[in-house]
Amino acid sequence: MAHVLMIESWVGASGNLLPPRLKSLGHTYIFVSNEVQVYNNSLC
């Protein structure tokens, strides 16, 4: 499976919807953001 690097450019649907989808497909990812607290652990 793939390992994806996600770099946040705005708070939007892709920041909240894509990580669970990647996990469900068996992929791993690294998410980079200046304001991680915005996501309230929804990416873990």
N, CA, C, O and CB atoms as a CASP TS submission, in Angstrom:
PFRMAT TS
TARGET T0000
AUTHOR 0000-0000-0000
METHOD Language model
MODEL 1
PARENT N/A
ATOM      1  N   MET     1       0.833  -1.185   0.000  1.00  0.00           N
ATOM      2  CA  MET     1       0.000   0.000   0.000  1.00  0.00           C
ATOM      3  C   MET     1       0.880   1.251   0.000  1.00  0.00           C
ATOM      4  O   MET     1       2.093   1.175   0.195  1.00  0.00           O
ATOM      5  CB  MET     1      -0.949  -0.003   1.215  1.00  0.00           C
ATOM      6  N   ALA     2       0.258   2.374  -0.218  1.00  0.00           N
ATOM      7  CA  ALA     2       0.979   3.640  -0.351  1.00  0.00           C
ATOM      8  C   ALA     2       1.129   4.351   0.996  1.00  0.00           C
ATOM      9  O   ALA     2       0.358   4.124   1.928  1.00  0.00           O
ATOM     10  CB  ALA     2       0.260   4.551  -1.343  1.00  0.00           C
ATOM     11  N   HIS     3       2.128   5.207   1.068  1.00  0.00           N
ATOM     12  CA  HIS     3       2.300   6.111   2.199  1.00  0.00           C
ATOM     13  C   HIS     3       2.169   7.515   1.622  1.00  0.00           C
ATOM     14  O   HIS     3       2.950   7.899   0.752  1.00  0.00           O
ATOM     15  CB  HIS     3       3.697   5.894   2.943  1.00  0.00           C
ATOM     16  N   VAL     4       1.191   8.287   2.095  1.00  0.00           N
ATOM     17  CA  VAL     4       0.832   9.578   1.511  1.00  0.00           C
ATOM     18  C   VAL     4       1.246  10.709   2.438  1.00  0.00           C
ATOM     19  O   VAL     4       1.092  10.605   3.655  1.00  0.00           O
ATOM     20  CB  VAL     4      -0.679   9.647   1.226  1.00  0.00           C
ATOM     21  N   LEU     5       1.771  11.785   1.870  1.00  0.00           N
ATOM     22  CA  LEU     5       2.074  13.002   2.619  1.00  0.00           C
ATOM     23  C   LEU     5       1.001  14.026   2.285  1.00  0.00           C
ATOM     24  O   LEU     5       0.860  14.434   1.132  1.00  0.00           O
ATOM     25  CB  LEU     5       3.510  13.548   2.283  1.00  0.00           C
ATOM     26  N   MET     6       0.242  14.443   3.298  1.00  0.00           N
ATOM     27  CA  MET     6      -0.808  15.456   3.124  1.00  0.00           C
ATOM     28  C   MET     6      -0.328  16.747   3.758  1.00  0.00           C
ATOM     29  O   MET     6       0.042  16.763   4.932  1.00  0.00           O
ATOM     30  CB  MET     6      -2.169  14.994   3.754  1.00  0.00           C
ATOM     31  N   ILE     7      -0.332  17.826   2.996  1.00  0.00           N
ATOM     32  CA  ILE     7       0.036  19.138   3.521  1.00  0.00           C
ATOM     33  C   ILE     7      -1.204  20.005   3.463  1.00  0.00           C
ATOM     34  O   ILE     7      -1.734  20.287   2.389  1.00  0.00           O
ATOM     35  CB  ILE     7       1.226  19.781   2.716  1.00  0.00           C
ATOM     36  N   GLU     8      -1.661  20.425   4.638  1.00  0.00           N
ATOM     37  CA  GLU     8      -2.889  21.204   4.728  1.00  0.00           C
ATOM     38  C   GLU     8      -2.661  22.620   4.210  1.00  0.00           C
ATOM     39  O   GLU     8      -1.683  23.277   4.566  1.00  0.00           O
ATOM     40  CB  GLU     8      -3.399  21.240   6.175  1.00  0.00           C
ATOM     41  N   SER     9      -3.574  23.073   3.369  1.00  0.00           N
ATOM     42  CA  SER     9      -3.513  24.457   2.908  1.00  0.00           C
ATOM     43  C   SER     9      -4.746  25.234   3.355  1.00  0.00           C
ATOM     44  O   SER     9      -4.747  26.464   3.319  1.00  0.00           O
ATOM     45  CB  SER     9      -3.382  24.508   1.383  1.00  0.00           C
ATOM     46  N   TRP    10      -5.787  24.536   3.773  1.00  0.00           N
ATOM     47  CA  TRP    10      -6.973  25.167   4.338  1.00  0.00           C
ATOM     48  C   TRP    10      -7.732  24.105   5.133  1.00  0.00           C
ATOM     49  O   TRP    10      -7.553  22.907   4.913  1.00  0.00           O
ATOM     50  CB  TRP    10      -7.878  25.799   3.216  1.00  0.00           C
ATOM     51  N   VAL    11      -8.570  24.550   6.048  1.00  0.00           N
ATOM     52  CA  VAL    11      -9.389  23.603   6.794  1.00  0.00           C
ATOM     53  C   VAL    11     -10.614  23.325   5.954  1.00  0.00           C
ATOM     54  O   VAL    11     -11.435  24.213   5.722  1.00  0.00           O
ATOM     55  CB  VAL    11      -9.776  24.148   8.217  1.00  0.00           C
ATOM     56  N   GLY    12     -10.734  22.114   5.506  1.00  0.00           N
ATOM     57  CA  GLY    12     -11.859  21.784   4.653  1.00  0.00           C
ATOM     58  C   GLY    12     -12.143  20.303   4.692  1.00  0.00           C
ATOM     59  O   GLY    12     -11.587  19.562   5.502  1.00  0.00           O
ATOM     60  N   ALA    13     -13.007  19.894   3.813  1.00  0.00           N
ATOM     61  CA  ALA    13     -13.457  18.509   3.797  1.00  0.00           C
ATOM     62  C   ALA    13     -12.320  17.520   3.593  1.00  0.00           C
ATOM     63  O   ALA    13     -12.317  16.456   4.211  1.00  0.00           O
ATOM     64  CB  ALA    13     -14.483  18.321   2.720  1.00  0.00           C
ATOM     65  N   SER    14     -11.352  17.848   2.738  1.00  0.00           N
ATOM     66  CA  SER    14     -10.289  16.879   2.482  1.00  0.00           C
ATOM     67  C   SER    14      -9.469  16.591   3.727  1.00  0.00           C
ATOM     68  O   SER    14      -8.976  15.475   3.894  1.00  0.00           O
ATOM     69  CB  SER    14      -9.381  17.378   1.379  1.00  0.00           C
ATOM     70  N   GLY    15      -9.316  17.571   4.599  1.00  0.00           N
ATOM     71  CA  GLY    15      -8.570  17.358   5.830  1.00  0.00           C
ATOM     72  C   GLY    15      -9.272  16.456   6.805  1.00  0.00           C
ATOM     73  O   GLY    15      -8.627  15.860   7.667  1.00  0.00           O
ATOM     74  N   ASN    16     -10.571  16.339   6.693  1.00  0.00           N
ATOM     75  CA  ASN    16     -11.344  15.500   7.602  1.00  0.00           C
ATOM     76  C   ASN    16     -11.848  14.212   6.963  1.00  0.00           C
ATOM     77  O   ASN    16     -12.059  13.224   7.667  1.00  0.00           O
ATOM     78  CB  ASN    16     -12.506  16.274   8.129  1.00  0.00           C
ATOM     79  N   LEU    17     -12.043  14.196   5.669  1.00  0.00           N
ATOM     80  CA  LEU    17     -12.599  13.020   5.005  1.00  0.00           C
ATOM     81  C   LEU    17     -11.550  12.086   4.414  1.00  0.00           C
ATOM     82  O   LEU    17     -11.731  10.868   4.407  1.00  0.00           O
ATOM     83  CB  LEU    17     -13.525  13.454   3.924  1.00  0.00           C
ATOM     84  N   LEU    18     -10.477  12.642   3.930  1.00  0.00           N
ATOM     85  CA  LEU    18      -9.476  11.816   3.261  1.00  0.00           C
ATOM     86  C   LEU    18      -8.741  10.866   4.204  1.00  0.00           C
ATOM     87  O   LEU    18      -8.573   9.700   3.846  1.00  0.00           O
ATOM     88  CB  LEU    18      -8.482  12.696   2.572  1.00  0.00           C
ATOM     89  N   PRO    19      -8.292  11.292   5.389  1.00  0.00           N
ATOM     90  CA  PRO    19      -7.565  10.351   6.259  1.00  0.00           C
ATOM     91  C   PRO    19      -8.325   9.062   6.591  1.00  0.00           C
ATOM     92  O   PRO    19      -7.739   7.985   6.487  1.00  0.00           O
ATOM     93  CB  PRO    19      -7.213  11.039   7.536  1.00  0.00           C
ATOM     94  N   PRO    20      -9.602   9.125   6.985  1.00  0.00           N
ATOM     95  CA  PRO    20     -10.303   7.855   7.243  1.00  0.00           C
ATOM     96  C   PRO    20     -10.409   6.982   5.984  1.00  0.00           C
ATOM     97  O   PRO    20     -10.349   5.755   6.062  1.00  0.00           O
ATOM     98  CB  PRO    20     -11.707   8.136   7.793  1.00  0.00           C
ATOM     99  N   ARG    21     -10.562   7.614   4.858  1.00  0.00           N
ATOM    100  CA  ARG    21     -10.654   6.859   3.595  1.00  0.00           C
ATOM    101  C   ARG    21      -9.326   6.175   3.291  1.00  0.00           C
ATOM    102  O   ARG    21      -9.303   5.016   2.875  1.00  0.00           O
ATOM    103  CB  ARG    21     -11.054   7.794   2.422  1.00  0.00           C
ATOM    104  N   LEU    22      -8.220   6.891   3.497  1.00  0.00           N
ATOM    105  CA  LEU    22      -6.909   6.294   3.278  1.00  0.00           C
ATOM    106  C   LEU    22      -6.713   5.082   4.184  1.00  0.00           C
ATOM    107  O   LEU    22      -6.247   4.032   3.742  1.00  0.00           O
ATOM    108  CB  LEU    22      -5.800   7.329   3.521  1.00  0.00           C
ATOM    109  N   LYS    23      -7.075   5.239   5.460  1.00  0.00           N
ATOM    110  CA  LYS    23      -6.944   4.133   6.418  1.00  0.00           C
ATOM    111  C   LYS    23      -7.784   2.935   5.991  1.00  0.00           C
ATOM    112  O   LYS    23      -7.327   1.794   6.063  1.00  0.00           O
ATOM    113  CB  LYS    23      -7.360   4.590   7.825  1.00  0.00           C
ATOM    114  N   SER    24      -9.020   3.195   5.544  1.00  0.00           N
ATOM    115  CA  SER    24      -9.911   2.097   5.159  1.00  0.00           C
ATOM    116  C   SER    24      -9.375   1.325   3.956  1.00  0.00           C
ATOM    117  O   SER    24      -9.695   0.150   3.774  1.00  0.00           O
ATOM    118  CB  SER    24     -11.303   2.636   4.848  1.00  0.00           C
ATOM    119  N   LEU    25      -8.568   1.981   3.147  1.00  0.00           N
ATOM    120  CA  LEU    25      -7.973   1.324   1.981  1.00  0.00           C
ATOM    121  C   LEU    25      -6.629   0.683   2.309  1.00  0.00           C
ATOM    122  O   LEU    25      -5.998   0.072   1.445  1.00  0.00           O
ATOM    123  CB  LEU    25      -7.801   2.324   0.849  1.00  0.00           C
ATOM    124  N   GLY    26      -6.188   0.826   3.574  1.00  0.00           N
ATOM    125  CA  GLY    26      -4.934   0.200   3.992  1.00  0.00           C
ATOM    126  C   GLY    26      -3.697   1.046   3.800  1.00  0.00           C
ATOM    127  O   GLY    26      -2.581   0.553   3.960  1.00  0.00           O
ATOM    128  N   HIS    27      -3.873   2.312   3.461  1.00  0.00           N
ATOM    129  CA  HIS    27      -2.741   3.210   3.269  1.00  0.00           C
ATOM    130  C   HIS    27      -2.372   3.878   4.594  1.00  0.00           C
ATOM    131  O   HIS    27      -3.171   3.899   5.531  1.00  0.00           O
ATOM    132  CB  HIS    27      -3.066   4.275   2.196  1.00  0.00           C
ATOM    133  N   THR    28      -1.170   4.415   4.662  1.00  0.00           N
ATOM    134  CA  THR    28      -0.746   5.216   5.809  1.00  0.00           C
ATOM    135  C   THR    28      -0.492   6.627   5.305  1.00  0.00           C
ATOM    136  O   THR    28      -0.362   6.851   4.101  1.00  0.00           O
ATOM    137  CB  THR    28       0.538   4.613   6.503  1.00  0.00           C
ATOM    138  N   TYR    29      -0.422   7.582   6.235  1.00  0.00           N
ATOM    139  CA  TYR    29      -0.215   8.959   5.813  1.00  0.00           C
ATOM    140  C   TYR    29       0.459   9.767   6.910  1.00  0.00           C
ATOM    141  O   TYR    29       0.440   9.399   8.085  1.00  0.00           O
ATOM    142  CB  TYR    29      -1.542   9.602   5.423  1.00  0.00           C
ATOM    143  N   ILE    30       1.052  10.869   6.498  1.00  0.00           N
ATOM    144  CA  ILE    30       1.571  11.891   7.398  1.00  0.00           C
ATOM    145  C   ILE    30       0.805  13.157   7.050  1.00  0.00           C
ATOM    146  O   ILE    30       0.700  13.525   5.880  1.00  0.00           O
ATOM    147  CB  ILE    30       3.152  12.083   7.257  1.00  0.00           C
ATOM    148  N   PHE    31       0.274  13.819   8.063  1.00  0.00           N
ATOM    149  CA  PHE    31      -0.501  15.047   7.866  1.00  0.00           C
ATOM    150  C   PHE    31       0.264  16.205   8.481  1.00  0.00           C
ATOM    151  O   PHE    31       0.619  16.155   9.659  1.00  0.00           O
ATOM    152  CB  PHE    31      -1.928  14.929   8.491  1.00  0.00           C
ATOM    153  N   VAL    32       0.522  17.244   7.707  1.00  0.00           N
ATOM    154  CA  VAL    32       1.278  18.395   8.167  1.00  0.00           C
ATOM    155  C   VAL    32       0.351  19.602   8.219  1.00  0.00           C
ATOM    156  O   VAL    32      -0.310  19.934   7.235  1.00  0.00           O
ATOM    157  CB  VAL    32       2.499  18.668   7.246  1.00  0.00           C
ATOM    158  N   SER    33       0.309  20.257   9.382  1.00  0.00           N
ATOM    159  CA  SER    33      -0.547  21.431   9.572  1.00  0.00           C
ATOM    160  C   SER    33       0.090  22.349  10.600  1.00  0.00           C
ATOM    161  O   SER    33       0.770  21.889  11.517  1.00  0.00           O
ATOM    162  CB  SER    33      -1.980  21.018  10.017  1.00  0.00           C
ATOM    163  N   ASN    34      -0.131  23.642  10.444  1.00  0.00           N
ATOM    164  CA  ASN    34       0.326  24.611  11.441  1.00  0.00           C
ATOM    165  C   ASN    34      -0.599  24.647  12.647  1.00  0.00           C
ATOM    166  O   ASN    34      -0.194  25.092  13.722  1.00  0.00           O
ATOM    167  CB  ASN    34       0.425  26.001  10.823  1.00  0.00           C
ATOM    168  N   GLU    35      -1.835  24.185  12.486  1.00  0.00           N
ATOM    169  CA  GLU    35      -2.823  24.255  13.557  1.00  0.00           C
ATOM    170  C   GLU    35      -3.486  22.902  13.758  1.00  0.00           C
ATOM    171  O   GLU    35      -4.666  22.726  13.453  1.00  0.00           O
ATOM    172  CB  GLU    35      -3.879  25.324  13.249  1.00  0.00           C
ATOM    173  N   VAL    36      -2.729  21.958  14.269  1.00  0.00           N
ATOM    174  CA  VAL    36      -3.223  20.597  14.454  1.00  0.00           C
ATOM    175  C   VAL    36      -4.417  20.558  15.406  1.00  0.00           C
ATOM    176  O   VAL    36      -5.286  19.699  15.258  1.00  0.00           O
ATOM    177  CB  VAL    36      -2.106  19.700  14.981  1.00  0.00           C
ATOM    178  N   GLN    37      -4.478  21.462  16.373  1.00  0.00           N
ATOM    179  CA  GLN    37      -5.581  21.467  17.338  1.00  0.00           C
ATOM    180  C   GLN    37      -6.939  21.652  16.665  1.00  0.00           C
ATOM    181  O   GLN    37      -7.958  21.298  17.258  1.00  0.00           O
ATOM    182  CB  GLN    37      -5.367  22.565  18.366  1.00  0.00           C
ATOM    183  N   VAL    38      -6.987  22.178  15.480  1.00  0.00           N
ATOM    184  CA  VAL    38      -8.237  22.362  14.740  1.00  0.00           C
ATOM    185  C   VAL    38      -8.907  21.018  14.467  1.00  0.00           C
ATOM    186  O   VAL    38     -10.131  20.940  14.364  1.00  0.00           O
ATOM    187  CB  VAL    38      -7.976  23.102  13.416  1.00  0.00           C
ATOM    188  N   TYR    39      -8.111  19.972  14.353  1.00  0.00           N
ATOM    189  CA  TYR    39      -8.640  18.674  13.975  1.00  0.00           C
ATOM    190  C   TYR    39      -9.065  17.813  15.160  1.00  0.00           C
ATOM    191  O   TYR    39      -9.637  16.744  14.951  1.00  0.00           O
ATOM    192  CB  TYR    39      -7.625  17.944  13.175  1.00  0.00           C
ATOM    193  N   ASN    40      -8.808  18.236  16.387  1.00  0.00           N
ATOM    194  CA  ASN    40      -9.286  17.547  17.593  1.00  0.00           C
ATOM    195  C   ASN    40      -9.134  16.041  17.542  1.00  0.00           C
ATOM    196  O   ASN    40     -10.078  15.310  17.840  1.00  0.00           O
ATOM    197  CB  ASN    40     -10.719  17.876  17.823  1.00  0.00           C
ATOM    198  N   ASN    41      -7.971  15.577  17.174  1.00  0.00           N
ATOM    199  CA  ASN    41      -7.655  14.140  17.126  1.00  0.00           C
ATOM    200  C   ASN    41      -8.496  13.345  16.143  1.00  0.00           C
ATOM    201  O   ASN    41      -8.525  12.117  16.228  1.00  0.00           O
ATOM    202  CB  ASN    41      -7.822  13.549  18.481  1.00  0.00           C
ATOM    203  N   SER    42      -9.181  13.998  15.215  1.00  0.00           N
ATOM    204  CA  SER    42      -9.976  13.264  14.236  1.00  0.00           C
ATOM    205  C   SER    42      -9.102  12.553  13.213  1.00  0.00           C
ATOM    206  O   SER    42      -9.588  11.718  12.451  1.00  0.00           O
ATOM    207  CB  SER    42     -10.932  14.204  13.530  1.00  0.00           C
ATOM    208  N   LEU    43      -7.808  12.881  13.194  1.00  0.00           N
ATOM    209  CA  LEU    43      -6.915  12.261  12.224  1.00  0.00           C
ATOM    210  C   LEU    43      -6.188  11.054  12.782  1.00  0.00           C
ATOM    211  O   LEU    43      -5.502  10.352  12.038  1.00  0.00           O
ATOM    212  CB  LEU    43      -5.916  13.262  11.736  1.00  0.00           C
ATOM    213  N   CYS    44      -6.320  10.799  14.058  1.00  0.00           N
ATOM    214  CA  CYS    44      -5.580   9.692  14.687  1.00  0.00           C
ATOM    215  C   CYS    44      -6.232   8.370  14.403  1.00  0.00           C
ATOM    216  O   CYS    44      -5.746   7.332  14.854  1.00  0.00           O
ATOM    217  CB  CYS    44      -5.476   9.896  16.189  1.00  0.00           C
TER
END
